Amino acid sequence: MSTFSIFLILIIVVCLLLVLVIMVQNPKGGGLSSSFGGGGNQVVGGVKKTGDFLDKSTWTLAGLLIVLILASNIALKGNFGDADSKLLQGDDIETVVPETLPEEVTPPVTNEATPSDSL
């Protein structure tokens, strides 16, 4: 299993945890639901300690997701770092010229509309 695969699995796990944490949070109000008249029946308060934990865990998971994405990019470049440099050098590029030229191709027959066909 490569380093990139490990980072990819960790990114997926962090994304799923981030979705779970965001879905558990209580809406704070002021969003789209309150502008359409749904803001009156929402609970504004909630448990303070749970809200703090969910806020901190959201920011922590978001930061971890960014770090994992950057680390996976570094791991990916580490595996394929020399792939594009060979193409840019041009030493090993072979040009293949066909021995015979292809025959002329006749253009396809088109059915163009005549002025009498239009309404």
PyMOL commands that set and color helices and strands:
alter all, ss='L'
color gray80, all
select helices_A, chain A and resi 3-24+32-35+48-79+83-89+115-117
alter helices_A, ss='H'
color red, helices_A
deselect
rebuild
show_as cartoon
